[in-house]
Structures are given as C-alpha cells and as structure tokens.
Amino acid sequence: MRKVIGIGETVLDIIFRNDQPISAIPGGSSFNAVISLGRSGVEATFIGETGNDRVGRNTIQFLRDNGCQADSVNVYPDSKSSLSLAFLNERNDAEYIFYKNHLRDRLDFSFPEVHADDLILFGSFYALNPVIRPQVKSFLEYAHEQGAILYYDVNFRASHQHEVMKITPNLLENFELADIVRGSAEDFEYLFKKDNPESIYRSQIAFYTKKFVYTHAAEPVDLFAENGFHKQYAIAPMETVSTIGAGDNFNAGFLFGLIKNQITRADFDNGLSEQQWDEVLASALQFSAESCRSLYNYVSQEFGAQRKKELEDQLLEQE
C-alpha cells in the first residue's frame, strides 16, 4: 500500500475556554494529519522532533498507538517538549501562544524509504526554518526524485511575520518542490498582504506549481489547476466544538482521497479530471468537518474505522 510521510513539529496542545484549560493533547500540524490517517487505515510515518521528557515519550507512544511509524522522530536530549496554548473564542476558533525550549535546533534522522506515488506532507514554519532547512530540503528533493507526490501546507503564523524576508527563498523553493500548495487566507495576508485567491494564484503560485487550494475558514474553498480550471467547494454549516484541527484534517482528507481514488503521480502530472477533484475535495471537507466535532485535533476512532473499512473493501474488489 502507498504510504503518507508527514514532516513537522510536535507540541503539547493545551486548550483553553474562558481562560481555563479544558484539554491537553499531542499536536502539531503534520502530526495531527498523520494521526488521522493512521486511524483511517493508511500506512503513515512521521518525521519530526520532541523533547526528552514525559511529554515527548507520550507523543511518540501516541503515534504508535494510532498505527503510525515513529522511528524518525528526533528526541532532543537536553530540551523539553514544545507547548502550544490555544484559547478558543465564542466561535471556537483559536488564538495561539507557543513556547519552545529547543536551544540548539537540529534534525538528525535516517530518511524513511520513499516509493513512487507515496505522499509527502510538509508545511508550517518547520518547512521554512533556516536552522534545519538543509535536512528538510534534502529529504523533499529525495522524495521528489523517487516519484512521490509532495503536498505543501503553507500554514504561516503571525508570530513569524517579522521573518518573512528571511524565509522567502525557502518559501519559493517549497512552492517549486510541491505538486500542490494549500494555504489559508491568513497565510497569504501575513506573507504577501493579499486576500484575493485568484490574484494570489496568478502572482505567487502558478509560476511554480499549477495546483493550488485556498481555504478561508467557513467560506467556500477555491481550487485552481491547469488550463484555467477553477472551482469553489462550499462548506456545509455545522456546529463546531473546536476548529483547531480543521486545516490539518483537510490535508489528511485530501491525501486520503488521493489514495482511495488511486490518483498517482502520473495522474497528477497529466492533470486531474473535474470528477477526480470533486472526490478528493469531498474527502478533505469530510475529514475537516469531523475534526471540528470534538476538542481533539484528529478524526475520531470511529470515523477512522469507517474509512479503514472503505480502503479494505476497495482492496478486496481489486483482487
């Protein structure tokens, strides 16, 4: 089976409502997506880092408990795990404060084996950080050469706005390496001071990659692709408990949709049909909506079990 490899940071997400902590769970953008995919029966591997403490050990065990490969998680021997404080407002959207204790960032891992049509998920400041850039870039180039599909989630936080000029070369390299780019309205406001998805696509993305997904909270999702293709996908109204994992699980659902619909790197290079895009985006929105129904950053075990059965049934049909 094809596998998904996510690369990124890990944090302990402490969630607050009315300024009181109500939950503490392992998190991180790519991490959340990998957990959801592991629960959904996908072979999932995580590359990242954590501190040498109880939180770090729990994070690694959490990956394994959810069916994910954790052998490429780098444990910093002299550092504590990172924390993210997420304060939910009346709409259940979060405002974040981050605490990081890694004094000497480095990334020391053996590349997991990558095969053609595997899926690579990367993004956030982790994919831009100049300190670990050589290792991250080397892995992305290796995965590209092996024929994997590279999915880049920009996920640029306001806390790094002052570093935009410094990280722009790495950002453009990521655009060039990616087979598809996803970004939110906030990402491009922080990076380019732009809020029109078509303008962003034409001026910032299309030169590097033709496939672009623009999300804007509960507004319709914009998809751009080759030959002038542009389509919007409405988000169904729903009651949310927390939107913290919405974007991360959109990514997970998108990747799950590629696997379920057997979309390969060759298909990606040749251009997808509208029906294929519809199937993949439906999966992305389904995963995203599911994650908003609880305080957790991932899809539920029950939802994952249903998706796993779908994959198993599909394999049986092919035999």
Secondary structure, 3 states (H helix, E strand, C coil): CCEEEEEECCEEEEEEECCEEEEEEEECHHHHHHHHHHHCCCEEEEEEEEECCHHHHHHHHHHHHCCEEEEEEEEECCCCCCEEEEEECCCCCEEEEEECCCCCCCCCCCCCCCCCCCEEEEECHHHCCCCCHHHHHHHHHHHHHCCCEEEEECCCCHHHHHHHHHHHHHHHHHHHHCCEEEEEHHHHHHHHCCCCHHHHHHHHHCCCCCCEEEEECCEEEEEECHHHCEEEECCCCCCCCCCCCHHHHHHHHHHHHHHHCCCCHHHHHHCCCHHHHHHHHHHHHHHHHHHCCCCCCCCCHHHHHHHHHHHHHHHHHHC
